[in-house]
Amino acid sequence: MRRRRLLACGTALLTAPLAGCAHPSVVLDLNEATADDVADEVSIHAEPDSEEYQVVASALENGSATRRGRYELFDRTDTVRVDGAFYEVSETRVASSEVTVYEVLVDLDPEDATPEVGEIAFEDLPETDRRRLEPILSEDPPQQDGYDIGADYGSAEAVGNDSVFVPERRYDVLVYSGERYRIAVDSRTASEAEYRYEATEVAPDVAAFADRVRDRYLFVLAGLSDAEREVVEESIDGAYYEDDEAFRSVAERIREREGIREADFYGTWLLEYEGAEYLAYVEW
């Protein structure tokens, strides 16, 4: 949605100017709130081939599920959409340990592409290697001295027994689209945790879940002055960027209510204006 593009620009500008992103100091942006849009604001959609899906499916089938990893799966929200239904997922860290993790490094312009260990074509790689390497090889990264790009493989346990690079490198030259790349493997020690998951259904479908969200967050934006109405109506047609008294008044009215997501200088609210529902993104 448009407001997410605005936020991406604003986040980047916190550290450095972003070329081609003319970022206003304030924004009010209203987008029609369909049931799917409302649901997407407060949940994640777990695709069938994702780790999130597998964890939730296992927890539903067995009462709970466990997983080892170096990060939490559900740090943004604990509500997950699986096969059309919505579940609240508890994620509890039960143990932690140190583990060796691996990164496969690729030199895109090696001075010498003669193999010392072995050579392999990309299409002959096991699926686990193709899946990790294809995203970085298909891009056009800048080249530099030494190794140019790397793919995080994680621990040997997470990789399994199929990789030809981790934990033991069996080839040091990879042929991809007619180009010869040199391969190295780096390892380091990292913290890993064991997590336990439980899942409880909160809504059987999008419509029911959106109603739950509306019950908590939806409010009516009414009683506006002519100037305030102009701000809101311009934000529906596009977005409003003027840091004037009318904008500040509208923003304050919105910020008095509970937001779906709130941070220090921006947030998202669910509101009704003139009988229609909108997701309102505000920067101030």
FENPE-V266302 format. One record per residue. RES is the residue in one small letter. PHI is phi in radians with two decimals (999 if undefined). OMEGA is omega in degrees with one decimal (* if undefined). NEAR is the number of other C-alpha atoms within 10 Angstrom. Layout:
# FENPE-V266302
res->{RES/RES}
phi->{PHI/PHI}
omega->{OMEGA/OMEGA}
near->{NEAR/NEAR}
This chain:
# FENPE-V266302
res->{m/r/r/r/r/l/l/a/c/g/t/a/l/l/t/a/p/l/a/g/c/a/h/p/s/v/v/l/d/l/n/e/a/t/a/d/d/v/a/d/e/v/s/i/h/a/e/p/d/s/e/e/y/q/v/v/a/s/a/l/e/n/g/s/a/t/r/r/g/r/y/e/l/f/d/r/t/d/t/v/r/v/d/g/a/f/y/e/v/s/e/t/r/v/a/s/s/e/v/t/v/y/e/v/l/v/d/l/d/p/e/d/a/t/p/e/v/g/e/i/a/f/e/d/l/p/e/t/d/r/r/r/l/e/p/i/l/s/e/d/p/p/q/q/d/g/y/d/i/g/a/d/y/g/s/a/e/a/v/g/n/d/s/v/f/v/p/e/r/r/y/d/v/l/v/y/s/g/e/r/y/r/i/a/v/d/s/r/t/a/s/e/a/e/y/r/y/e/a/t/e/v/a/p/d/v/a/a/f/a/d/r/v/r/d/r/y/l/f/v/l/a/g/l/s/d/a/e/r/e/v/v/e/e/s/i/d/g/a/y/y/e/d/d/e/a/f/r/s/v/a/e/r/i/r/e/r/e/g/i/r/e/a/d/f/y/g/t/w/l/l/e/y/e/g/a/e/y/l/a/y/v/e/w}
phi->{999/-1.04/-1.08/-1.23/-1.16/-1.09/-1.13/-1.03/-1.14/-1.12/-1.10/-1.12/-1.28/-1.16/-1.97/-2.83/-1.08/-1.89/-1.06/1.39/-2.15/-1.43/-1.73/-1.29/-1.32/-2.37/-2.58/-2.21/-2.38/-1.90/-2.17/-0.94/-1.71/-1.31/-1.03/-1.14/-1.11/-1.08/-1.09/-1.14/-1.20/-2.15/-2.59/-2.01/-1.75/-1.49/-1.28/-1.00/-1.66/-1.58/-1.14/-1.05/-1.08/-1.09/-1.16/-1.16/-1.06/-1.16/-1.13/-1.20/-1.29/-1.92/1.62/-2.83/-2.53/-2.16/-2.71/-1.89/-2.96/-1.70/-2.71/-1.33/-1.45/-2.09/-1.43/-1.49/-2.68/-1.81/-1.87/-2.22/-1.69/-2.29/0.91/1.57/-1.71/-2.07/-2.31/-1.54/-2.02/-1.62/-2.18/-2.03/-1.43/-1.93/-2.84/-2.51/-2.78/-1.74/-2.51/-1.49/-2.06/-2.16/-2.30/-1.64/-1.79/-2.21/-1.70/-1.38/-2.37/-1.18/-1.15/-2.34/-1.79/-1.38/-1.20/-1.78/-1.87/2.98/-2.19/-2.54/-1.45/-0.98/-1.18/-1.65/-1.20/-1.07/-1.00/-1.10/-1.36/-1.04/-1.11/-1.44/-1.59/-1.00/-1.04/-1.45/-1.35/-1.39/-1.43/-2.16/-1.26/-1.15/-1.67/-2.57/-1.15/1.38/-1.42/-1.65/-2.45/-2.58/-2.08/-1.35/-1.68/1.41/-1.42/-1.08/-1.12/-1.19/-1.28/1.55/-1.78/-1.62/-1.20/-1.66/-2.07/-2.22/-1.41/-1.92/-1.41/-1.74/-2.45/-2.11/-2.30/-2.09/-1.78/-2.33/0.90/1.45/-1.75/-1.89/-2.04/-1.63/-2.03/-2.29/-2.21/-1.91/-2.32/-2.71/-1.66/-2.41/-1.42/-2.32/-2.14/-1.81/-2.05/-2.01/-2.19/-2.32/-2.28/-2.25/-1.21/-2.02/-2.80/-1.42/-2.76/-1.09/-1.04/-1.16/-1.21/-1.06/-1.09/-1.07/-1.15/-1.05/-0.99/-1.53/-1.91/-1.22/-2.43/-1.69/-1.67/-2.51/1.18/-1.54/-1.30/-1.04/-1.15/-1.18/-1.10/-1.08/-1.06/-1.12/-1.20/-1.19/-1.22/-1.34/-1.24/-2.75/-2.91/-1.95/-2.14/-1.48/-1.52/-1.97/-1.10/-1.15/-1.08/-1.09/-1.18/-1.13/-1.06/-1.16/-1.02/-1.18/-1.22/-1.22/-1.72/-1.22/-1.65/-1.12/-2.55/-2.30/-2.30/-1.12/-2.31/-2.72/-3.06/-2.24/-2.21/-1.98/-2.40/-1.99/-2.40/0.93/1.46/-2.00/-1.73/-2.40/-1.60/-1.84/-1.76/-2.24/-2.08/-2.37}
omega->{-173.8/-176.5/-179.8/176.8/177.4/-179.8/179.0/177.4/-176.7/-179.6/-179.2/-176.4/176.9/-175.5/-177.6/176.7/-179.1/-177.5/175.1/-178.2/179.6/-170.2/177.1/-179.1/178.5/178.5/163.3/-173.9/-179.6/177.3/-179.5/-174.6/172.3/179.0/179.2/179.8/179.3/179.6/-178.2/-178.6/-173.3/178.8/171.2/-179.7/-178.2/177.5/-174.9/-178.6/-177.1/176.8/178.7/179.5/-177.7/-179.7/-178.6/179.5/178.8/179.1/179.0/-177.5/-171.9/-177.1/175.4/178.7/176.0/-178.8/172.3/-179.2/-179.1/-178.6/175.5/176.7/-170.6/-178.6/-179.4/179.6/177.7/178.2/-171.8/177.2/-179.0/178.8/174.7/179.0/-176.3/-175.3/167.6/-175.1/173.1/-179.2/-174.2/176.5/-174.0/-179.9/177.1/-178.7/175.7/-177.9/174.9/178.4/-171.6/172.6/177.4/-175.9/-176.6/172.1/-174.2/-179.1/-177.0/175.6/179.9/-179.4/176.9/-177.4/172.4/-180.0/-179.9/-178.4/179.7/175.1/-177.0/-177.1/178.2/178.7/170.5/-177.2/-178.0/177.1/179.0/-177.3/-178.7/-173.8/-175.7/-179.6/-178.4/179.9/-177.8/176.0/178.6/-174.8/175.7/179.4/-177.2/177.4/178.9/-175.6/-169.4/-174.7/179.8/177.3/179.4/-179.1/-175.5/-177.3/177.4/178.6/179.5/-178.9/-175.7/-173.0/-170.9/-173.6/175.5/-179.9/-174.1/-2.4/-179.2/179.1/179.7/177.4/176.5/174.6/179.5/177.3/-176.6/-179.7/177.3/179.8/-179.1/-177.6/175.7/-175.7/171.6/179.6/178.5/178.1/177.5/178.2/-179.8/177.3/177.1/-178.3/170.9/-178.0/174.0/-175.3/169.7/-175.8/179.1/179.4/177.7/177.4/-176.1/-177.3/-176.4/-176.7/-179.5/-179.9/178.4/177.3/177.3/-179.8/178.4/-178.9/-177.5/-166.8/-170.2/173.5/-178.8/175.4/-174.2/179.1/-176.6/171.7/178.4/-179.2/179.0/177.5/178.1/177.7/-177.0/-176.1/174.3/-180.0/176.4/-179.4/-179.8/173.5/-178.8/-172.0/-174.2/179.0/-178.3/-175.5/-179.1/177.5/-176.9/178.8/178.7/-179.7/-180.0/176.4/-179.1/-174.7/175.3/-178.7/179.7/-179.9/173.2/178.6/-178.2/175.5/-173.6/-175.0/178.8/177.8/179.4/-179.9/175.9/-175.4/174.1/178.4/179.6/174.4/179.0/-179.5/-177.5/163.9/-174.8/174.8/-175.9/165.7/-177.7/*}
near->{7/12/19/10/10/18/18/12/18/21/11/12/15/9/8/8/13/14/8/7/14/12/16/15/11/18/24/26/25/27/20/16/18/14/16/12/16/23/26/16/17/17/19/18/18/18/13/12/8/10/13/19/18/16/22/26/19/17/19/17/11/10/13/16/19/16/15/17/16/17/12/15/15/15/8/10/13/16/22/26/25/21/14/13/16/24/22/18/19/16/19/14/14/10/11/14/11/11/18/15/23/22/20/22/20/24/22/23/17/17/11/10/19/14/16/9/10/12/19/17/14/17/12/11/17/12/13/15/20/15/11/15/21/13/10/14/17/10/8/7/11/8/12/11/10/14/18/15/18/19/18/13/22/20/22/16/13/11/16/11/11/12/19/16/19/24/21/10/15/14/17/21/24/25/16/15/11/9/11/21/23/23/22/16/18/13/15/11/11/14/13/18/18/17/20/17/19/21/24/15/15/15/18/15/15/19/14/16/23/21/16/15/17/17/10/12/15/21/17/14/17/12/8/15/12/9/13/18/18/15/25/23/15/15/19/17/11/13/20/21/19/15/13/10/11/19/23/17/16/20/22/12/13/22/16/8/14/15/19/18/13/14/9/7/10/17/18/23/22/29/23/17/14/8/9/10/20/21/22/26/27/24/21/17}
